[in-house]
């Protein structure tokens, strides 16, 4: 079995040395991949970056990824999958720190060197809207809460969705209760319990404008403290006026929180002048860290969800079916979490209606107008 080692760091060297000293090894290292190395030869073997390796057309049996940082290792795996490689093995931090054997007694890869499919990938942050409305009336609201009918997700609906999500997405970096104003949902405490039972190690945020925080019910407060839930507070002008009371309440209750920067301007998100979807995708940080799960569908970002929901209001023309190609029905999808992550690395057709960094008007409340969201 001929392999290349991806990563020339301490872990890669450990793997190489363990294979080299085994006299009965059926695994043979024939080269290295490293995107940051200046050396052309390492341990007597050729070194290439990933692009050079792919272009070389070199035939191998497998690639062993030996990058200790889990996020970087996952990105390398996804990059290799994009290029058609399937025999990808992983030696991680635990293997390296514990000095677990790389080869077994027969000289083959040991059980500790796992195929990538046996590694649980980590999604970024996933947001879940639990209400459609809000206690503020911001013009240009990113969730369209100011023109949406009031609506709640029930704890039963939430549980069905999260059980389904767990069957498809095994891990994520953070989960956010989203709105509208999430604190308007009276079942929020039960939803937190449901989520933490299924994802006990995933940190949880409540996204809020902060105005209702000091009035939360005692039961919700207890659940927040029990499960270490954090408030992510957006500083709208009314929030800033109440900030001393909000922070005093949270500090006295020992509730964790973060403050987003003060909001001075809103972004006009959409345009009828279709953009280059590749350029939009490459610039858009939302695609990487703001996935939205709503009504059984996982969206790469909230904008694609709301673009579809409000297309009549926005007077945009595209087929409803296009939404299906720009999101994932987790109730029906047969894709694995690795396959979903792989698709999320490419632009979506509806990206063409999105503008970036288009902060056109100052924050305000008042009567909504289509021009608050779309630039004709």
C-alpha positions as CSV (number, residue, x, y, z in Angstrom):
1,X,0.0,0.0,0.0
2,X,1.6,3.2,-1.2
3,X,0.7,6.4,0.7
4,X,1.6,10.0,0.9
5,X,1.5,11.9,4.2
6,X,-0.3,15.2,4.3
7,X,1.4,17.5,6.8
8,X,5.1,17.6,7.7
9,X,4.6,18.7,11.3
10,X,5.2,16.6,14.4
11,X,2.3,14.3,13.8
12,X,3.4,13.7,10.2
13,X,6.9,12.9,11.3
14,X,5.6,10.5,14.0
15,X,3.5,8.6,11.4
16,X,6.5,8.4,9.0
17,X,8.8,7.1,11.7
18,X,6.3,4.5,13.0
19,X,5.9,3.2,9.5
20,X,9.6,3.3,8.7
21,X,10.7,1.3,11.7
22,X,8.3,-1.6,11.1
23,X,10.1,-4.3,9.2
24,X,6.9,-6.1,8.2
25,X,5.1,-2.9,7.0
26,X,2.7,-3.3,4.2
27,X,2.4,0.5,4.1
28,X,5.0,2.5,2.2
29,X,5.4,6.3,2.3
30,X,6.3,7.6,-1.1
31,X,6.0,11.4,-0.5
32,X,4.7,14.4,1.4
33,X,2.0,17.0,0.8
34,X,2.4,20.3,2.6
35,X,1.1,23.7,1.5
36,X,3.5,25.7,3.7
37,X,6.9,23.9,3.4
38,X,9.9,25.4,1.6
39,X,11.7,22.1,1.5
40,X,11.5,20.0,-1.7
41,X,12.8,16.8,0.0
42,X,11.9,15.6,3.5
43,X,13.2,12.3,5.0
44,X,14.5,11.6,1.5
45,X,11.1,11.8,-0.1
46,X,9.6,14.5,-2.5
47,X,7.5,17.3,-1.0
48,X,4.7,19.0,-3.0
49,X,1.8,21.3,-2.1
50,X,-1.7,20.1,-2.7
51,X,-2.0,21.7,-6.1
52,X,1.3,20.3,-7.3
53,X,0.4,16.9,-6.1
54,X,-3.0,16.9,-7.9
55,X,-1.4,18.2,-11.1
56,X,1.3,15.5,-10.9
57,X,-1.3,12.8,-11.5
58,X,0.7,10.6,-9.1
59,X,-1.0,7.3,-8.5
60,X,-1.3,6.3,-4.8
61,X,-3.4,4.0,-2.7
62,X,-4.2,6.5,0.1
63,X,-3.5,9.9,1.7
64,X,-2.9,10.0,5.4
65,X,-3.8,13.5,6.9
66,X,-1.7,14.3,9.9
67,X,-2.8,17.8,10.8
68,X,-3.4,18.3,14.5
69,X,-5.8,21.2,14.3
70,X,-9.2,19.6,13.8
71,X,-10.7,22.4,11.8
72,X,-7.7,22.6,9.4
73,X,-7.7,18.8,9.1
74,X,-11.4,18.9,8.1
75,X,-10.8,21.5,5.5
76,X,-8.0,19.4,4.0
77,X,-10.3,16.4,3.8
78,X,-13.0,18.4,2.1
79,X,-10.5,19.8,-0.3
80,X,-9.2,16.3,-1.2
81,X,-12.8,15.1,-1.6
82,X,-13.5,17.9,-4.0
83,X,-10.6,16.7,-6.1
84,X,-11.8,13.2,-6.3
85,X,-9.7,11.4,-3.6
86,X,-11.7,9.0,-1.5
87,X,-9.0,6.9,0.3
88,X,-8.3,9.5,3.0
89,X,-7.1,8.4,6.4
90,X,-6.8,10.6,9.4
91,X,-4.3,10.6,12.3
92,X,-5.6,13.1,14.8
93,X,-4.4,14.9,18.0
94,X,-5.5,12.0,20.3
95,X,-3.5,9.5,18.2
96,X,-0.4,11.6,18.3
97,X,-0.6,12.7,22.0
98,X,-1.3,9.1,23.1
99,X,1.4,7.7,20.7
100,X,-1.1,5.1,19.4
101,X,0.3,2.6,17.0
102,X,0.0,3.5,13.3
103,X,0.5,-0.1,12.1
104,X,-0.9,-3.3,13.5
105,X,1.0,-6.6,14.1
106,X,0.5,-7.6,10.4
107,X,2.0,-4.3,9.2
108,X,-1.3,-2.8,8.0
109,X,-2.8,0.5,9.1
110,X,-4.1,0.0,12.7
111,X,-7.6,0.6,13.9
112,X,-6.5,4.0,15.2
113,X,-5.9,5.3,11.7
114,X,-9.4,5.9,10.6
115,X,-11.0,6.5,7.2
116,X,-12.4,10.1,7.0
117,X,-16.0,8.7,7.0
118,X,-15.5,7.5,10.5
119,X,-14.5,10.9,11.7
120,X,-17.5,13.1,12.8
121,X,-17.2,16.4,10.9
122,X,-18.1,19.7,12.6
123,X,-20.5,22.1,11.0
124,X,-20.2,25.8,11.8
125,X,-22.9,27.7,13.6
126,X,-26.5,26.7,12.8
127,X,-29.3,29.1,13.5
128,X,-32.9,28.1,14.1
129,X,-35.7,30.7,14.1
130,X,-38.3,30.0,16.8
131,X,-40.5,33.0,16.1
132,X,-41.3,35.0,13.0
133,X,-42.0,38.4,14.7
134,X,-40.1,40.8,16.9
135,X,-40.7,43.5,19.6
136,X,-38.8,46.0,17.4
137,X,-39.9,47.3,14.1
138,X,-36.5,47.8,12.3
139,X,-36.8,48.9,8.7
140,X,-34.8,46.4,6.5
141,X,-35.0,43.7,9.1
142,X,-32.8,40.8,7.9
143,X,-35.5,38.3,9.0
144,X,-38.4,40.3,7.5
145,X,-39.9,40.2,11.0
146,X,-41.4,43.6,10.6
147,X,-43.7,42.5,7.7
148,X,-44.3,38.9,8.9
149,X,-47.3,37.6,10.7
150,X,-46.6,36.7,14.3
151,X,-45.8,33.0,14.6
152,X,-44.2,30.5,17.0
153,X,-42.5,27.2,16.6
154,X,-43.8,24.8,19.2
155,X,-41.6,22.6,21.3
156,X,-43.0,19.5,19.6
157,X,-42.2,20.9,16.2
158,X,-38.7,21.8,17.4
159,X,-38.1,18.4,18.8
160,X,-39.0,16.7,15.5
161,X,-36.7,19.0,13.6
162,X,-33.8,18.5,16.0
163,X,-34.1,14.7,16.1
164,X,-34.1,14.8,12.3
165,X,-31.1,17.1,12.2
166,X,-29.2,14.9,14.6
167,X,-29.6,12.0,12.2
168,X,-27.9,14.0,9.5
169,X,-25.7,16.4,11.3
170,X,-23.8,14.8,14.1
171,X,-21.9,17.9,15.4
172,X,-21.6,21.7,15.0
173,X,-19.6,24.4,16.5
174,X,-22.5,26.4,18.0
175,X,-26.4,26.5,17.8
176,X,-28.3,29.7,18.0
177,X,-32.0,30.3,18.8
178,X,-32.9,32.9,16.3
179,X,-35.9,35.1,15.4
180,X,-37.4,37.7,15.2
181,X,-36.9,38.0,18.8
182,X,-36.3,34.5,20.2
183,X,-37.4,35.5,23.7
184,X,-41.0,36.0,22.5
185,X,-41.4,32.2,22.2
186,X,-42.9,30.9,25.5
187,X,-41.5,27.3,24.9
188,X,-37.9,28.4,24.7
189,X,-36.9,26.8,28.0
190,X,-38.2,23.4,26.8
191,X,-36.5,23.8,23.5
192,X,-33.1,24.3,25.2
193,X,-33.6,21.1,27.2
194,X,-34.5,19.2,24.1
195,X,-31.5,20.5,22.2
196,X,-29.0,19.8,24.9
197,X,-30.2,16.3,25.4
198,X,-29.4,15.5,21.8
199,X,-26.3,17.7,21.5
200,X,-24.9,17.9,25.0
201,X,-21.5,19.3,24.0
202,X,-22.7,21.9,21.5
203,X,-22.6,25.5,22.9
204,X,-25.9,27.4,22.6
205,X,-26.7,31.1,22.1
206,X,-29.9,33.0,22.3
207,X,-29.9,35.8,19.7
208,X,-31.7,38.8,21.1
209,X,-32.1,42.5,20.9
210,X,-31.8,42.5,24.7
211,X,-35.0,44.4,25.5
212,X,-36.7,41.5,27.2
213,X,-33.7,39.9,28.9
214,X,-34.3,41.4,32.4
215,X,-37.9,40.1,32.3
216,X,-37.3,36.5,31.4
217,X,-39.3,33.9,33.4
218,X,-37.6,32.2,36.3
219,X,-37.8,28.8,34.6
220,X,-36.0,30.0,31.5
221,X,-33.4,31.6,33.7
222,X,-32.8,28.3,35.5
223,X,-32.5,26.4,32.2
224,X,-30.1,29.0,30.8
225,X,-27.9,28.6,33.9
226,X,-28.1,24.8,34.0
227,X,-27.0,24.4,30.4
228,X,-24.6,27.3,30.2
229,X,-26.6,29.1,27.5
230,X,-25.2,32.4,26.3
231,X,-27.0,35.5,25.1
232,X,-25.8,37.1,21.9
233,X,-27.1,40.7,22.1
234,X,-27.4,43.0,19.1
235,X,-26.9,46.6,20.1
236,X,-29.7,48.5,18.4
237,X,-30.2,52.1,19.6
238,X,-33.1,51.1,22.0
239,X,-30.8,48.4,23.4
240,X,-28.0,50.8,24.0
241,X,-30.3,52.9,26.1
242,X,-31.2,49.9,28.3
243,X,-27.7,48.4,28.3
244,X,-26.8,49.2,31.9
245,X,-29.9,47.4,33.2
246,X,-29.4,44.5,30.8
247,X,-25.8,44.0,31.8
248,X,-26.6,44.4,35.5
249,X,-29.2,41.7,35.3
250,X,-27.0,39.3,33.4
251,X,-24.0,39.9,35.7
252,X,-26.1,39.4,38.9
253,X,-27.6,36.2,37.4
254,X,-24.2,34.9,36.3
255,X,-25.5,34.5,32.8
256,X,-22.9,34.5,30.0
257,X,-23.3,37.0,27.2
258,X,-21.6,38.7,24.3
259,X,-22.3,42.1,22.7
260,X,-22.4,42.6,19.0
261,X,-21.1,45.9,17.7
262,X,-23.6,48.8,17.8
263,X,-25.9,48.9,14.8
264,X,-25.8,52.2,13.0
265,X,-26.7,51.1,9.4
266,X,-28.7,48.4,7.8
267,X,-27.7,46.6,4.6
268,X,-29.9,46.5,1.5
269,X,-29.3,42.8,0.9
270,X,-30.8,42.0,-2.5
271,X,-30.7,43.2,-6.1
272,X,-32.5,42.6,-9.3
273,X,-29.2,43.1,-11.2
274,X,-28.0,39.5,-11.1
275,X,-24.5,39.2,-9.6
276,X,-21.7,36.7,-10.4
277,X,-22.5,34.0,-7.9
278,X,-18.9,32.9,-7.6
279,X,-17.8,36.4,-6.6
280,X,-20.7,36.7,-4.1
281,X,-20.0,33.3,-2.6
282,X,-16.3,34.0,-2.2
283,X,-16.9,37.2,-0.4
284,X,-19.8,36.1,1.8
285,X,-18.9,35.2,5.3
286,X,-22.5,34.2,5.9
287,X,-22.1,31.1,3.9
288,X,-19.4,29.9,6.2
289,X,-20.9,30.6,9.6
290,X,-24.6,31.4,9.4
291,X,-26.4,28.3,8.2
292,X,-30.2,28.4,8.9
293,X,-32.4,25.4,9.7
294,X,-36.1,26.2,9.2
295,X,-39.1,24.0,8.6
296,X,-37.0,20.9,8.0
297,X,-34.6,22.6,5.5
298,X,-31.0,23.5,6.1
299,X,-30.0,26.7,4.2
300,X,-26.4,27.8,3.6
301,X,-27.4,31.3,4.9
302,X,-30.6,33.0,6.0
303,X,-30.7,35.2,2.9
304,X,-31.5,32.2,0.6
305,X,-34.4,31.2,2.9
306,X,-35.9,34.7,3.1
307,X,-35.2,35.4,-0.6
308,X,-37.5,32.4,-1.4
309,X,-40.2,33.2,1.2
310,X,-40.4,36.9,0.2
311,X,-39.8,36.7,-3.5
312,X,-43.3,37.9,-4.4
313,X,-42.9,40.9,-2.1
314,X,-39.5,41.6,-3.6
315,X,-40.8,41.1,-7.1
316,X,-38.1,38.6,-8.0
317,X,-38.5,36.0,-10.7
318,X,-37.2,32.4,-10.2
319,X,-38.8,29.0,-10.0
320,X,-39.8,27.7,-6.6
321,X,-37.9,24.6,-7.3
322,X,-34.7,26.5,-7.4
323,X,-34.9,26.8,-3.6
324,X,-34.6,23.0,-3.5
325,X,-31.2,23.1,-5.2
326,X,-30.0,25.8,-2.8
327,X,-30.9,24.0,0.5
328,X,-31.2,20.6,2.0
329,X,-34.4,18.8,3.0
330,X,-33.1,17.0,6.1
331,X,-36.3,14.9,6.3
332,X,-35.8,13.5,2.8
333,X,-32.1,13.8,2.1
334,X,-29.9,10.7,1.9
335,X,-26.7,12.7,1.9
336,X,-24.2,12.3,4.8
337,X,-22.9,15.2,6.8
338,X,-19.6,15.0,4.9
339,X,-21.6,15.2,1.6
340,X,-23.6,18.2,2.8
341,X,-20.4,20.0,3.9
342,X,-18.9,19.3,0.6
343,X,-21.8,20.9,-1.2
344,X,-21.7,23.9,1.1
345,X,-18.2,24.8,-0.2
346,X,-19.6,25.7,-3.6
347,X,-21.8,28.7,-4.6
348,X,-25.6,28.4,-5.0
349,X,-27.6,29.7,-7.9
350,X,-29.6,32.1,-5.7
351,X,-26.4,33.8,-4.6
352,X,-26.8,35.8,-7.8
353,X,-29.4,38.1,-6.1
354,X,-27.3,38.9,-3.1
355,X,-25.2,42.1,-2.6
356,X,-22.5,42.5,0.0
357,X,-21.3,45.4,2.0
358,X,-24.1,47.6,0.7
359,X,-24.9,49.6,3.8
360,X,-27.2,52.2,2.3
361,X,-29.4,53.6,5.1
362,X,-29.2,54.4,8.8
363,X,-31.0,52.2,11.3
364,X,-34.6,53.3,11.9
365,X,-38.0,52.0,12.8
366,X,-41.2,52.8,10.9
367,X,-43.3,51.7,7.9
368,X,-41.5,49.1,5.7
369,X,-40.9,49.7,2.0
370,X,-39.5,47.3,-0.6
371,X,-36.5,49.5,-1.1
372,X,-35.4,48.6,2.5
373,X,-34.3,45.2,1.2
374,X,-33.8,45.3,-2.6
375,X,-31.8,47.6,-4.8
376,X,-33.4,47.8,-8.2
